[in-house]
Amino acid sequence: MKPFGRRVEEAAAPIAAAPQKVAATPAPAPGLAPDAVLLFRLRGKIMERLDSGVIAEMSPDVLRAQLEPVIHEIAGQEHVLLSARDQGQLAQQLTDEMVGFGPLEPLLRDDSIGDIMVNGPDTVFVEVRGKLRKADVRFRDAEHVAMVAQKMVATIGRRVDESSPLCDARLPDGSRVNVIFPPLALDGPCISIRKSSQKKLDFAGMVANGSMNPSVARVLEIAARCRLNILVSGGTGSGKTTLLNALSQMISHDERILTIEDAAELQLQQPHVVRLETRTANLEGRGEINQRELLRNALRMRPDRIIVGEVRGAEAYDMLQAMNTGHDGSISTVHANTTRDAISRVENMVLMATANLPTRAIRTQIVSAVDLIIQIERMRDGVRRVSQVSDLCGMEGEVISLNDVASFAFEGEDAAGGIFGRYHSAVARPSFAHRLGYYGLENAWMDALQEL
């Protein structure tokens, strides 16, 4: 490697950024085995010989390759017996610490993991195939967790500390990150990561995963191709964004698409996409740009379609206005337990924007704006399934009338604990039949329902 000998603190400071420095050679955590204490001491010796300026210019693979001979040399000087496997593991750990996100790097590289939840230095959980389990990963202490969290949010120019203890961010690979610091988190900093799948799931992939059957997939494909306004509803981690990405693949490549998100995670494949992301307030409490402001500005940007990653507040009113003013084919997501609950959620969020609007007027706008609500949920076998697809037929008095295009009925479970069932449909002419006819897909729609 290049000249060594810079200060340990400089060599160990996280690249790109963390606002606070953490000692490069921390004291071993109490209760560690003698071998682990020895590795801590060895790690400190290695860190003393690293040049942070040189490290910043290296790729992870090059850095790891250059660390291994240094580890071998220092282990010999310290009379520490390390196998080639141990040397490789230590080199990888140091590489992850210096140019990655420390102990979380192995979890981020594992494609089988969906969510990562850090509750404390020794308490890290992951979701694998819809099930939570504790990961064999640990941080040195709470300060180490804080350093990794600050490094993560710094990648997009955000900050998190005790004065600003909440932050949403995204990693370079598109994974979504939420961080909460003390005093709001009583037991120390917490990190929640929703990993971005590197596999771009389409409807065929979702059918293969058991999320829906081919007939439901065909129904949703037709809905997206016919430029219906769609609301995707579900709980946290139910697969709303994955389904939204699959729907977006049906959008024509000659359309201008605007996406609006708190932390950008959509993976649209079209060539003409403008991605907008909210901005948090600065240290003086100024400069915040929320989704509602972005949505209003998006209407002036000549969009063909507007996709709002998640509607959570007063921006629901502007979303309905956009859907009602010629921006057909808009898609958004909302947290709700059923398609009926999704309507109530949107209604309540509209009231946050304009409390004086009569309830009937709000419901009339919802019926006019939204064509289809798709409910997706993570069931107890860990599979994320489309459980309900509802057509907003119109108003019956003060109540919005829904027709279930498809609904999943549980029938039992197999020997492995997997749920099975079938979809039912009230085969009826949908309220948006004129749009199906306009695109020449009304017969295809009815055929798909017959096959459910």
C-alpha positions as CSV (number, residue, x, y, z in Angstrom):
1,M,0.0,0.0,0.0
2,K,0.9,3.7,-0.1
3,P,2.7,5.4,2.8
4,F,1.3,4.6,6.1
5,G,1.5,6.5,9.4
6,R,-1.4,9.0,9.5
7,R,-3.3,9.5,12.7
8,V,-5.5,6.6,13.6
9,E,-8.6,8.8,13.9
10,E,-8.1,10.0,10.3
11,A,-7.7,6.5,8.9
12,A,-10.8,5.3,10.7
13,A,-13.1,8.2,9.9
14,P,-15.9,7.0,7.7
15,I,-15.5,8.0,4.0
16,A,-17.9,10.6,2.7
17,A,-18.8,11.7,5.9
18,A,-20.1,11.2,9.1
19,P,-20.5,14.4,11.2
20,Q,-18.9,12.9,14.3
21,K,-15.7,10.8,14.6
22,V,-15.5,7.5,16.5
23,A,-12.3,6.2,18.0
24,A,-10.6,3.9,15.6
25,T,-9.5,1.4,18.2
26,P,-12.5,1.1,20.7
27,A,-12.3,-0.8,23.9
28,P,-13.5,-4.4,23.4
29,A,-17.1,-4.9,24.5
30,P,-17.3,-6.6,27.9
31,G,-17.8,-10.3,27.9
32,L,-15.9,-11.0,24.7
33,A,-13.9,-14.2,24.4
34,P,-10.1,-14.0,24.6
35,D,-9.8,-14.6,20.8
36,A,-12.2,-11.7,20.1
37,V,-10.2,-9.4,22.4
38,L,-7.0,-10.4,20.5
39,L,-8.7,-9.6,17.2
40,F,-9.7,-6.1,18.5
41,R,-6.1,-5.5,19.4
42,L,-4.9,-6.7,16.1
43,R,-7.5,-4.5,14.3
44,G,-6.2,-1.5,16.1
45,K,-2.6,-2.1,15.0
46,I,-3.8,-2.5,11.4
47,M,-5.8,0.7,11.5
48,E,-2.7,2.7,12.7
49,R,-1.0,1.9,9.3
50,L,-3.8,3.0,7.0
51,D,-3.9,6.2,5.0
52,S,-7.5,7.5,4.7
53,G,-6.6,9.6,1.7
54,V,-5.5,6.5,-0.2
55,I,-8.4,4.4,1.0
56,A,-10.9,6.9,-0.3
57,E,-9.7,6.4,-3.8
58,M,-9.9,2.6,-3.7
59,S,-12.7,0.2,-4.7
60,P,-13.8,-2.3,-2.0
61,D,-12.2,-5.2,-3.9
62,V,-8.8,-3.5,-4.3
63,L,-8.8,-2.3,-0.7
64,R,-9.6,-5.8,0.5
65,A,-6.8,-7.3,-1.6
66,Q,-4.2,-4.8,-0.3
67,L,-5.3,-5.3,3.3
68,E,-4.7,-9.1,3.4
69,P,-0.8,-8.9,3.2
70,V,-0.8,-6.1,5.8
71,I,-2.9,-8.2,8.1
72,H,-0.5,-11.2,7.5
73,E,2.5,-9.0,8.3
74,I,1.1,-7.5,11.5
75,A,-0.3,-10.8,12.7
76,G,3.3,-12.2,12.4
77,Q,4.7,-9.3,14.3
78,E,2.2,-9.7,17.1
79,H,2.6,-13.5,17.2
80,V,-1.0,-14.0,16.4
81,L,-1.8,-17.2,14.6
82,L,-4.5,-16.5,11.9
83,S,-5.6,-18.9,9.2
84,A,-6.0,-17.6,5.6
85,R,-9.7,-17.7,6.2
86,D,-9.5,-15.6,9.3
87,Q,-7.2,-13.1,7.5
88,G,-9.8,-12.9,4.6
89,Q,-12.6,-12.3,7.1
90,L,-10.8,-9.6,8.9
91,A,-9.8,-7.9,5.7
92,Q,-13.5,-8.0,4.6
93,Q,-14.6,-6.5,8.0
94,L,-12.1,-3.7,7.8
95,T,-13.1,-3.0,4.2
96,D,-16.8,-2.9,5.1
97,E,-16.0,-0.5,8.0
98,M,-13.9,1.9,5.9
99,V,-15.8,2.1,2.6
100,G,-19.1,0.5,3.5
101,F,-21.7,0.4,6.3
102,G,-19.8,-1.8,8.7
103,P,-21.5,-4.8,10.1
104,L,-24.5,-4.3,7.9
105,E,-22.6,-4.8,4.6
106,P,-22.9,-8.7,4.6
107,L,-26.7,-8.3,5.2
108,L,-27.0,-5.7,2.4
109,R,-25.1,-8.1,0.0
110,D,-27.5,-11.0,0.8
111,D,-30.2,-11.0,-1.8
112,S,-32.4,-13.3,0.4
113,I,-32.9,-10.6,3.0
114,G,-35.7,-8.1,2.5
115,D,-35.6,-5.9,5.6
116,I,-32.9,-5.1,8.1
117,M,-33.8,-3.8,11.6
118,V,-31.1,-2.5,14.0
119,N,-32.6,-2.2,17.5
120,G,-29.3,-1.9,19.3
121,P,-25.6,-2.9,19.1
122,D,-26.4,-6.6,19.8
123,T,-30.0,-6.7,18.5
124,V,-30.2,-6.9,14.7
125,F,-33.2,-8.6,13.0
126,V,-33.7,-9.5,9.3
127,E,-36.6,-10.6,7.3
128,V,-36.1,-13.7,5.1
129,R,-39.0,-14.9,2.9
130,G,-41.5,-12.9,5.0
131,K,-40.3,-14.2,8.4
132,L,-38.3,-12.3,11.0
133,R,-35.2,-13.8,12.6
134,K,-32.3,-12.5,14.6
135,A,-29.1,-11.9,12.6
136,D,-25.6,-13.0,13.8
137,V,-24.3,-9.4,13.5
138,R,-23.2,-7.0,16.2
139,F,-21.9,-3.5,16.5
140,R,-19.2,-2.4,18.9
141,D,-21.5,-0.1,20.9
142,A,-24.3,2.5,20.4
143,E,-21.8,5.0,19.1
144,H,-20.9,2.6,16.4
145,V,-24.6,2.3,15.4
146,A,-24.8,6.1,15.4
147,M,-21.7,6.4,13.2
148,V,-23.1,3.9,10.6
149,A,-26.5,5.6,10.6
150,Q,-25.0,9.1,10.1
151,K,-22.9,7.7,7.2
152,M,-26.0,6.3,5.6
153,V,-28.0,9.5,5.6
154,A,-25.0,11.6,4.6
155,T,-24.9,9.8,1.2
156,I,-27.8,12.0,0.1
157,G,-26.8,15.1,2.1
158,R,-29.0,14.6,5.1
159,R,-28.2,14.6,8.8
160,V,-29.4,12.9,12.0
161,D,-28.3,13.6,15.6
162,E,-30.0,14.4,18.9
163,S,-31.1,17.8,17.7
164,S,-32.7,16.3,14.5
165,P,-33.4,12.7,15.6
166,L,-35.6,11.5,12.7
167,C,-34.5,11.0,9.1
168,D,-35.6,9.1,6.0
169,A,-32.9,8.5,3.4
170,R,-31.9,6.0,0.7
171,L,-28.7,4.1,-0.1
172,P,-26.9,4.2,-3.4
173,D,-28.6,0.9,-4.4
174,G,-32.1,2.4,-3.8
175,S,-32.7,0.8,-0.4
176,R,-34.9,2.9,1.9
177,V,-33.5,3.8,5.3
178,N,-35.2,5.2,8.4
179,V,-33.2,6.4,11.3
180,I,-34.3,7.5,14.8
181,F,-32.0,8.8,17.5
182,P,-32.3,9.4,21.2
183,P,-34.0,11.0,23.0
184,L,-36.9,9.7,20.8
185,A,-35.4,6.2,20.7
186,L,-34.9,5.4,24.4
187,D,-32.5,2.5,24.0
188,G,-30.1,4.1,21.5
189,P,-30.1,4.7,17.7
190,C,-32.3,2.5,15.6
191,I,-32.0,1.8,11.9
192,S,-34.7,0.3,9.7
193,I,-33.7,-0.6,6.1
194,R,-36.1,-1.7,3.4
195,K,-33.8,-3.3,0.8
196,S,-34.3,-2.6,-2.8
197,S,-34.5,-5.8,-4.8
198,Q,-32.0,-6.0,-7.5
199,K,-34.4,-8.3,-9.4
200,K,-36.9,-6.2,-11.2
201,L,-40.1,-8.2,-10.5
202,D,-42.7,-8.1,-13.2
203,F,-46.1,-9.7,-13.2
204,A,-44.7,-13.0,-14.3
205,G,-42.2,-12.9,-11.4
206,M,-45.0,-12.1,-8.9
207,V,-47.1,-15.1,-10.3
208,A,-44.0,-17.3,-9.8
209,N,-43.7,-16.0,-6.2
210,G,-47.3,-16.9,-5.4
211,S,-48.4,-13.2,-5.1
212,M,-51.3,-13.7,-7.6
213,N,-52.5,-16.2,-10.2
214,P,-52.0,-15.6,-14.0
215,S,-55.6,-14.3,-14.4
216,V,-55.3,-11.6,-11.8
217,A,-51.9,-10.7,-13.3
218,R,-53.7,-10.3,-16.7
219,V,-56.4,-8.1,-15.1
220,L,-53.8,-5.8,-13.6
221,E,-51.8,-5.6,-16.8
222,I,-54.9,-4.5,-18.7
223,A,-55.7,-2.0,-16.0
224,A,-52.3,-0.4,-16.3
225,R,-52.3,-0.4,-20.1
226,C,-55.7,1.3,-20.2
227,R,-54.4,4.2,-18.1
228,L,-56.7,3.6,-15.2
229,N,-56.0,5.6,-12.0
230,I,-54.9,3.0,-9.5
231,L,-54.4,3.1,-5.7
232,V,-52.3,0.3,-4.2
233,S,-53.2,-0.4,-0.6
234,G,-51.5,-2.5,2.0
235,G,-49.7,-2.6,5.3
236,T,-46.0,-1.9,6.0
237,G,-43.8,-4.4,4.2
238,S,-46.8,-5.9,2.3
239,G,-45.2,-5.4,-1.2
240,K,-46.9,-2.2,-2.3
241,T,-43.8,-0.7,-4.0
242,T,-43.0,-4.0,-5.7
243,L,-46.5,-4.1,-7.1
244,L,-46.3,-0.5,-8.1
245,N,-43.1,-1.2,-10.0
246,A,-44.7,-4.1,-11.8
247,L,-47.7,-1.9,-12.8
248,S,-45.3,0.8,-14.1
249,Q,-43.7,-1.7,-16.5
250,M,-47.0,-1.5,-18.6
251,I,-46.5,2.2,-19.2
252,S,-45.6,3.1,-22.7
253,H,-42.0,4.3,-23.3
254,D,-43.2,7.4,-25.1
255,E,-44.9,8.9,-22.0
256,R,-43.4,11.5,-19.6
257,I,-43.6,10.1,-16.1
258,L,-43.1,12.1,-12.9
259,T,-42.4,10.3,-9.6
260,I,-42.8,11.9,-6.2
261,E,-41.4,10.2,-3.1
262,D,-40.0,11.0,0.4
263,A,-37.1,8.7,-0.3
264,A,-36.8,7.6,-3.9
265,E,-37.0,3.8,-4.3
266,L,-39.1,3.3,-7.4
267,Q,-37.3,1.5,-10.3
268,L,-39.0,2.7,-13.4
269,Q,-37.6,1.3,-16.7
270,Q,-38.9,3.9,-19.1
271,P,-36.5,6.4,-20.7
272,H,-38.5,9.6,-19.9
273,V,-38.8,9.6,-16.1
274,V,-38.4,12.7,-13.8
275,R,-37.8,11.7,-10.2
276,L,-38.7,14.2,-7.5
277,E,-37.8,13.8,-3.8
278,T,-38.8,15.7,-0.7
279,R,-36.3,17.8,1.3
280,T,-36.1,18.1,5.0
281,A,-35.6,21.4,6.9
282,N,-32.1,22.7,7.5
283,L,-30.4,23.5,10.8
284,E,-32.4,26.7,11.0
285,G,-35.7,24.8,10.4
286,R,-36.1,26.3,6.9
287,G,-36.1,24.9,3.4
288,E,-38.4,22.0,3.8
289,I,-40.2,20.8,0.7
290,N,-43.0,18.3,1.2
291,Q,-44.8,16.0,-1.2
292,R,-47.7,18.4,-1.5
293,E,-45.5,21.2,-2.9
294,L,-43.8,18.7,-5.2
295,L,-47.1,17.5,-6.5
296,R,-48.3,21.0,-7.2
297,N,-45.1,21.7,-9.1
298,A,-45.4,18.5,-11.0
299,L,-48.6,19.6,-12.6
300,R,-46.6,22.4,-14.2
301,M,-44.1,20.0,-15.7
302,R,-46.3,18.6,-18.5
303,P,-46.6,15.0,-17.0
304,D,-48.4,12.2,-18.9
305,R,-48.5,10.2,-15.7
306,I,-47.8,11.1,-12.0
307,I,-46.7,8.4,-9.6
308,V,-46.8,9.2,-5.9
309,G,-44.7,6.7,-4.0
310,E,-46.9,6.9,-0.9
311,V,-49.7,9.3,0.1
312,R,-49.6,10.0,3.8
313,G,-51.1,13.4,4.4
314,A,-52.7,16.5,2.8
315,E,-51.1,15.7,-0.6
316,A,-54.0,13.3,-1.1
317,Y,-56.2,16.2,-2.0
318,D,-53.7,17.3,-4.7
319,M,-53.4,13.7,-5.9
320,L,-57.1,13.6,-6.5
321,Q,-57.0,16.9,-8.3
322,A,-54.3,15.6,-10.6
323,M,-56.3,12.4,-11.3
324,N,-59.4,14.5,-12.0
325,T,-57.6,16.9,-14.4
326,G,-56.5,14.8,-17.3
327,H,-53.6,12.9,-15.8
328,D,-55.0,9.4,-16.4
329,G,-52.9,6.4,-15.5
330,S,-51.6,7.9,-12.2
331,I,-50.7,5.4,-9.5
332,S,-50.1,5.8,-5.8
333,T,-49.9,3.8,-2.6
334,V,-51.6,4.1,0.8
335,H,-51.5,2.3,4.1
336,A,-54.7,0.5,4.7
337,N,-56.1,-3.0,5.7
338,T,-58.8,-3.3,3.0
339,T,-59.9,-1.5,-0.2
340,R,-62.8,0.0,1.8
341,D,-60.4,1.2,4.5
342,A,-58.2,2.7,1.8
343,I,-61.1,5.0,0.8
344,S,-61.6,6.1,4.4
345,R,-57.9,6.8,4.7
346,V,-57.9,9.0,1.6
347,E,-61.0,10.8,2.8
348,N,-59.3,11.5,6.1
349,M,-56.1,12.7,4.5
350,V,-58.1,15.1,2.2
351,L,-59.7,16.6,5.3
352,M,-56.2,17.4,6.5
353,A,-55.8,19.6,3.5
354,T,-59.3,21.2,3.5
355,A,-61.4,20.7,6.6
356,N,-64.3,22.7,5.2
357,L,-65.0,20.3,2.3
358,P,-68.3,18.3,2.8
359,T,-67.9,14.6,3.1
360,R,-70.1,13.9,0.1
361,A,-68.0,16.2,-2.1
362,I,-64.8,14.4,-1.0
363,R,-66.3,11.0,-1.8
364,T,-67.6,12.2,-5.1
365,Q,-64.0,13.3,-6.0
366,I,-62.6,10.0,-4.9
367,V,-65.0,8.1,-7.1
368,S,-64.4,10.4,-10.0
369,A,-60.6,10.2,-9.6
370,V,-59.8,6.6,-8.6
371,D,-60.7,3.7,-10.9
372,L,-59.2,0.7,-9.1
373,I,-57.9,-0.2,-5.7
374,I,-55.6,-3.1,-5.3
375,Q,-55.1,-4.6,-1.8
376,I,-51.9,-6.5,-1.2
377,E,-50.9,-8.1,2.1
378,R,-48.2,-10.2,3.7
379,M,-49.9,-13.4,4.9
380,R,-48.8,-15.6,7.8
381,D,-46.8,-17.9,5.5
382,G,-44.6,-14.9,4.6
383,V,-46.0,-14.6,1.0
384,R,-47.2,-11.2,-0.2
385,R,-50.5,-11.8,-2.0
386,V,-52.9,-9.6,-3.9
387,S,-56.0,-10.2,-1.7
388,Q,-58.5,-7.8,-3.3
389,V,-59.0,-5.8,-6.5
390,S,-62.0,-3.4,-6.2
391,D,-63.7,-1.2,-8.8
392,L,-65.2,2.1,-7.5
393,C,-68.6,1.9,-9.1
394,G,-70.1,5.1,-7.9
395,M,-72.2,6.5,-5.1
396,E,-75.2,5.0,-3.4
397,G,-76.5,7.8,-1.3
398,E,-73.6,8.9,0.9
399,V,-71.7,5.6,0.5
400,I,-69.1,4.7,-2.2
401,S,-70.1,1.5,-3.9
402,L,-67.4,-1.1,-4.5
403,N,-67.4,-4.1,-6.8
404,D,-64.7,-6.8,-6.1
405,V,-63.1,-7.6,-9.4
406,A,-61.1,-10.3,-7.7
407,S,-60.9,-11.4,-4.0
408,F,-58.7,-14.1,-2.5
409,A,-60.5,-16.7,-0.4
410,F,-58.4,-18.7,2.0
411,E,-58.9,-22.5,1.8
412,G,-56.2,-24.1,3.9
413,E,-52.5,-24.7,4.2
414,D,-50.1,-27.3,3.0
415,A,-47.7,-29.5,5.0
416,A,-45.0,-26.8,4.8
417,G,-47.3,-24.2,6.2
418,G,-48.0,-22.5,2.9
419,I,-51.4,-20.9,2.5
420,F,-53.5,-21.8,-0.5
421,G,-56.8,-20.6,-1.8
422,R,-58.6,-19.3,-4.9
423,Y,-59.8,-16.0,-6.3
424,H,-63.5,-15.2,-6.8
425,S,-65.0,-12.6,-9.0
426,A,-68.4,-11.0,-9.5
427,V,-68.1,-11.0,-13.3
428,A,-69.8,-7.7,-14.0
429,R,-69.3,-4.8,-16.4
430,P,-66.8,-2.4,-14.7
431,S,-67.5,1.3,-14.3
432,F,-64.5,2.0,-16.6
433,A,-65.7,-0.2,-19.4
434,H,-65.6,2.7,-21.8
435,R,-61.8,3.0,-21.2
436,L,-61.4,-0.8,-21.8
437,G,-63.3,-0.4,-25.0
438,Y,-61.3,2.7,-26.1
439,Y,-58.1,0.6,-25.8
440,G,-59.8,-2.5,-27.4
441,L,-59.3,-4.6,-24.3
442,E,-62.8,-5.1,-22.9
443,N,-63.1,-8.7,-24.2
444,A,-59.6,-9.5,-22.8
445,W,-60.8,-8.1,-19.4
446,M,-63.9,-10.2,-19.4
447,D,-62.0,-13.3,-20.5
448,A,-59.5,-12.9,-17.7
449,L,-62.3,-12.6,-15.1
450,Q,-63.9,-15.7,-16.5
451,E,-60.7,-17.6,-15.9
452,L,-60.4,-16.7,-12.2
